[in-house]
Amino acid sequence: MGALKFFIQGIKNFKEVGTFSRSSHFVAKTMTKDKHIDWENTKCVVELGAGDGPITKQILQKLRPDAKLLCFEINKKFAEELTEKFAHDKRITIINDDAKKLGEYIKDAGFQEADYVLSEIPFVIIPEDDIIEQAHKNLKNGGKFIQLHYSLAAKKRYERIFNNSEIDFVMLNVPPAFIHICEKL
Ligand SMILES: C[S@@+](CC[C@H](N)C(=O)[O-])C[C@H]1O[C@@H](n2cnc3c(N)ncnc32)[C@H](O)[C@@H]1O
């Protein structure tokens, strides 16, 4: 999907998309870096709000050959784009459904819990905490919730649910990004 088509989806569905441009390569690299994710021992990654796939692409580059990625995207156009780009990869399941159902999809895929949940859903403009709470519930102990934002406005919500949060800042993105990293203790 070109930048203009992404921009149009951003305008049409701002309350879900929350931005007008996809994440940069630098955001994708930061969200998936070895400091945050133990790739060698990871079997199940869940991505929430994949858009047209900049973070998805990087996750697949780092994911073990025998591991799985459950990739949620509620927007039909973005889900079609993800299917076109990535469905040939047997490790990925593209789910055109609401991320709040992540628990049932994790079980259907044969896992008890996820090792990591990476999310780009714009919770700053979504007041409900149900998806964040589901992510916490369906993570293994020691697993991490890694969330993209453009501000620190939602930090307290993650701290309330996870009791901790660390920030990684990415200057090279429009707008600059704050990656929130929360561990399930
Ligand atoms: C900020 S965009 C991020 C897109 C892409 N991951 C990126 O980083 O460029 C947020 C995405 O979350 C999706 N989204 C919002 N609410 C969702 C939900 N409840 N379930 C699944 N996807 C959702 C939107 O459709 C949108 O594609």
Ligand as a Chemical Component Dictionary entry (heavy atoms), coordinates in Angstrom:
data_LIG
# 
_chem_comp.id                   LIG 
_chem_comp.type                 NON-POLYMER 
_chem_comp.pdbx_formal_charge   0 
_chem_comp.three_letter_code    LIG 
# 
loop_
_chem_comp_atom.comp_id 
_chem_comp_atom.atom_id 
_chem_comp_atom.alt_atom_id 
_chem_comp_atom.type_symbol 
_chem_comp_atom.charge 
_chem_comp_atom.model_Cartn_x 
_chem_comp_atom.model_Cartn_y 
_chem_comp_atom.model_Cartn_z 
_chem_comp_atom.pdbx_ordinal 
LIG C1  C1  C 0  -1.316 3.406  14.397 1  
LIG S1  S1  S 1  -1.971 2.230  13.205 2  
LIG C2  C2  C 0  -0.525 1.220  13.097 3  
LIG C3  C3  C 0  -0.342 0.577  11.751 4  
LIG C4  C4  C 0  0.970  -0.168 11.576 5  
LIG N1  N1  N 0  1.136  -1.210 12.546 6  
LIG C5  C5  C 0  2.140  0.776  11.670 7  
LIG O1  O1  O 0  2.846  0.731  12.695 8  
LIG O2  O2  O -1 2.329  1.561  10.737 9  
LIG C6  C6  C 0  -3.094 1.302  14.218 10 
LIG C7  C7  C 0  -3.770 0.107  13.561 11 
LIG O3  O3  O 0  -4.571 -0.567 14.537 12 
LIG C8  C8  C 0  -5.749 -1.063 13.897 13 
LIG N2  N2  N 0  -6.748 -1.316 14.949 14 
LIG C9  C9  C 0  -7.383 -0.387 15.720 15 
LIG N3  N3  N 0  -8.212 -0.969 16.595 16 
LIG C10 C10 C 0  -8.086 -2.314 16.413 17 
LIG C11 C11 C 0  -8.675 -3.452 17.037 18 
LIG N4  N4  N 0  -9.561 -3.317 18.038 19 
LIG N5  N5  N 0  -8.330 -4.678 16.600 20 
LIG C12 C12 C 0  -7.428 -4.836 15.599 21 
LIG N6  N6  N 0  -6.842 -3.793 14.957 22 
LIG C13 C13 C 0  -7.163 -2.542 15.356 23 
LIG C14 C14 C 0  -6.103 0.051  12.919 24 
LIG O4  O4  O 0  -6.973 -0.386 11.902 25 
LIG C15 C15 C 0  -4.709 0.450  12.419 26 
LIG O5  O5  O 0  -4.340 -0.261 11.276 27 
# 
loop_
_chem_comp_bond.comp_id 
_chem_comp_bond.atom_id_1 
_chem_comp_bond.atom_id_2 
_chem_comp_bond.value_order 
_chem_comp_bond.pdbx_ordinal 
LIG C1  S1  SING 1  
LIG S1  C2  SING 2  
LIG S1  C6  SING 3  
LIG C2  C3  SING 4  
LIG C3  C4  SING 5  
LIG C4  N1  SING 6  
LIG C4  C5  SING 7  
LIG C5  O1  DOUB 8  
LIG C5  O2  SING 9  
LIG C6  C7  SING 10 
LIG C7  O3  SING 11 
LIG C7  C15 SING 12 
LIG O3  C8  SING 13 
LIG C8  N2  SING 14 
LIG C8  C14 SING 15 
LIG N2  C9  SING 16 
LIG N2  C13 SING 17 
LIG C9  N3  DOUB 18 
LIG N3  C10 SING 19 
LIG C10 C11 SING 20 
LIG C10 C13 DOUB 21 
LIG C11 N4  SING 22 
LIG C11 N5  DOUB 23 
LIG N5  C12 SING 24 
LIG C12 N6  DOUB 25 
LIG N6  C13 SING 26 
LIG C14 O4  SING 27 
LIG C14 C15 SING 28 
LIG C15 O5  SING 29 
# 
